[in-house]
Amino acid sequence: MRAKNLLKLAKDPRFIPGIYNYCDRWCERCPFTSRCLVYAQEQQDKNDPAANDITNEAFWKKLGAIFEQTKEMLYEAAKERGIDLDAIDYAEAEKQERQLDEEIENHELARAASAYADMVDEWFETEKHIFSEKQEELNTMLQLEIGGRQPQKVAASIGDAFEVIQWYQHQIYVKLKRALLPDEFELLDDDGKPFPKDSDGSAKVALIAMDRSIAAWGTLREHFPEKTDGILDLLVHLDRLRRKTEQYFPDARSFVRPGFDTIQQQKAKAK
């Protein structure tokens, strides 16, 4: 798909512009997939298995098309901003990029987020037996018809908490690293007012991931009260990271994400 065709498709009114920029990529749980351009493109690719098979020529053609499409859009955006990509010293740019990446990785937020991901791995590795034990307990209750549907609800609650924690485990780190990137350009709207910072949007996604992870850990704590101490260590670490992120990005919570927050605002005004 060429850039012009993609831009034309992006103007389709059913799609919310930019909604995919500040999402958590959990399409299975997203209520806006029918209004997301990226999701629509991914669904088209799924309908062509050959295009996703690295041993198939169609896969490489698709990859080549994406490269050309991205290159074309990059040059157009650079031209609009008066940037000559052909005049850039790419060796020096790569060196600066490595230095920046190293600085971001050493930032206290990135280090804390990386440490959290490691703590999650360690906890689940140490406590993996409790899930099989709980499953046996719930199966016994079902067989003996103890508690009605309660065992099924407990199992669903534990499974949901487990999925939430694992989904956001590494995403917090990724989103914070993006948030820590410098905002090189101040984009203005048609009225000359600056757009909200991308860093605040990325930080908000990270904060939401922390909020949901904290709630999920709270659920596991309820079902496994004997593991409270270990879970509290994770909760304390995550809560500190959340508060530090809010301090470093004071405007993140008020960032309005296309679709997710704008529709909520519309609903609130309609009441």
Backbone hydrogen bonds, N-H to C=O, Kabsch-Sander energy under -0.5 kcal/mol:
donor,donor_aa,acceptor,acceptor_aa,energy
6,L,2,R,-2.4
7,L,3,A,-2.9
8,K,4,K,-1.9
9,L,5,N,-2.3
10,A,6,L,-2.3
11,K,7,L,-0.8
11,K,8,K,-0.7
12,D,9,L,-1.9
15,F,12,D,-2.0
16,I,35,R,-2.8
19,I,16,I,-1.8
21,N,18,G,-1.6
22,Y,19,I,-0.7
23,C,20,Y,-0.7
27,C,25,R,-1.2
29,R,26,W,-1.5
30,C,27,C,-1.4
33,T,30,C,-0.7
35,R,32,F,-1.8
36,C,33,T,-1.5
37,L,35,R,-0.5
40,A,36,C,-1.9
41,Q,37,L,-2.2
42,E,38,V,-2.4
43,Q,39,Y,-2.4
44,Q,40,A,-1.7
45,D,41,Q,-1.8
46,K,42,E,-2.0
47,N,43,Q,-1.3
48,D,45,D,-1.6
51,A,48,D,-1.7
52,N,49,P,-1.6
53,D,50,A,-1.1
54,I,52,N,-0.7
56,N,53,D,-2.3
59,F,50,A,-0.6
59,F,53,D,-0.5
59,F,56,N,-0.9
60,W,56,N,-1.2
61,K,57,E,-2.1
62,K,58,A,-2.4
63,L,59,F,-2.4
64,G,60,W,-2.4
65,A,61,K,-2.3
66,I,62,K,-2.2
67,F,63,L,-2.3
68,E,64,G,-2.4
69,Q,65,A,-2.5
70,T,66,I,-2.8
71,K,67,F,-2.8
72,E,68,E,-2.5
73,M,69,Q,-2.1
74,L,70,T,-2.5
75,Y,71,K,-2.4
76,E,72,E,-2.0
77,A,73,M,-2.4
78,A,74,L,-2.5
79,K,75,Y,-2.3
80,E,76,E,-1.9
81,R,77,A,-1.2
82,G,79,K,-1.4
83,I,78,A,-3.2
85,L,83,I,-0.9
87,A,84,D,-1.4
88,I,85,L,-1.1
90,Y,88,I,-1.2
93,A,89,D,-2.5
94,E,90,Y,-2.5
95,K,91,A,-1.8
96,Q,92,E,-2.4
97,E,93,A,-2.2
98,R,94,E,-2.2
99,Q,95,K,-2.1
100,L,96,Q,-2.5
101,D,97,E,-2.6
102,E,98,R,-2.2
103,E,99,Q,-2.2
104,I,100,L,-2.5
105,E,101,D,-2.5
106,N,102,E,-1.4
107,H,104,I,-1.4
111,R,107,H,-2.7
112,A,108,E,-2.2
113,A,109,L,-2.3
114,S,110,A,-2.5
115,A,111,R,-2.4
116,Y,112,A,-2.1
117,A,113,A,-1.9
118,D,114,S,-1.8
119,M,115,A,-2.3
120,V,116,Y,-2.3
121,D,117,A,-1.8
122,E,118,D,-2.4
123,W,119,M,-2.5
124,F,120,V,-2.5
125,E,121,D,-2.0
126,T,122,E,-2.3
127,E,123,W,-2.8
128,K,124,F,-0.5
130,I,127,E,-1.7
131,F,127,E,-0.5
131,F,128,K,-0.9
132,S,128,K,-0.9
133,E,129,H,-2.1
134,K,130,I,-2.2
135,Q,131,F,-2.2
136,E,132,S,-2.1
137,E,133,E,-2.1
138,L,134,K,-2.6
139,N,135,Q,-2.4
140,T,136,E,-2.2
141,M,137,E,-1.9
142,L,138,L,-2.0
143,Q,139,N,-2.4
144,L,140,T,-2.2
145,E,142,L,-0.8
146,I,141,M,-3.4
147,G,145,E,-0.5
150,Q,147,G,-2.5
153,K,149,R,-1.8
154,V,150,Q,-2.6
155,A,151,P,-2.4
156,A,152,Q,-2.3
157,S,153,K,-2.3
158,I,154,V,-2.6
159,G,155,A,-2.5
160,D,156,A,-2.3
161,A,157,S,-2.2
162,F,158,I,-2.5
163,E,159,G,-2.1
164,V,160,D,-2.3
165,I,161,A,-2.5
166,Q,162,F,-2.2
167,W,163,E,-2.4
168,Y,164,V,-2.0
169,Q,165,I,-1.1
170,H,166,Q,-0.5
172,I,168,Y,-1.8
174,V,170,H,-2.0
175,K,171,Q,-3.0
176,L,172,I,-2.0
177,K,173,Y,-2.2
178,R,174,V,-1.8
179,A,175,K,-2.2
180,L,176,L,-1.9
181,L,178,R,-1.2
184,E,182,P,-1.3
187,L,185,F,-0.8
189,D,193,K,-2.8
192,G,189,D,-2.0
195,F,187,L,-3.1
201,G,197,K,-1.6
202,S,198,D,-2.5
203,A,199,S,-2.3
204,K,200,D,-2.1
205,V,201,G,-1.8
206,A,202,S,-2.0
207,L,203,A,-2.4
208,I,204,K,-2.7
209,A,205,V,-2.1
210,M,206,A,-2.0
211,D,207,L,-2.8
212,R,208,I,-2.5
213,S,209,A,-2.0
214,I,210,M,-2.8
215,A,211,D,-2.1
216,A,212,R,-2.2
217,W,213,S,-2.7
218,G,214,I,-2.0
219,T,215,A,-1.7
220,L,216,A,-2.1
221,R,217,W,-2.2
222,E,218,G,-1.6
223,H,219,T,-1.7
224,F,220,L,-2.2
227,K,224,F,-2.3
228,T,225,P,-1.4
231,I,227,K,-2.1
232,L,228,T,-2.9
233,D,229,D,-1.7
234,L,230,G,-1.4
235,L,231,I,-2.5
236,V,232,L,-2.9
237,H,233,D,-2.1
238,L,234,L,-2.5
239,D,235,L,-2.6
240,R,236,V,-2.3
241,L,237,H,-2.0
242,R,238,L,-2.3
243,R,239,D,-2.5
244,K,240,R,-2.4
245,T,241,L,-2.3
246,E,242,R,-2.1
247,Q,243,R,-1.8
248,Y,244,K,-2.3
249,F,245,T,-2.5
252,A,249,F,-1.9
255,F,252,A,-1.4
257,R,255,F,-0.8
260,F,258,P,-1.9
261,D,257,R,-2.0
262,T,257,R,-1.4
263,I,259,G,-1.7
264,Q,260,F,-0.5
265,Q,261,D,-2.3
266,Q,262,T,-2.0
267,K,263,I,-2.3
268,A,264,Q,-2.2
269,K,265,Q,-2.2
270,A,266,Q,-1.6
271,K,267,K,-0.9
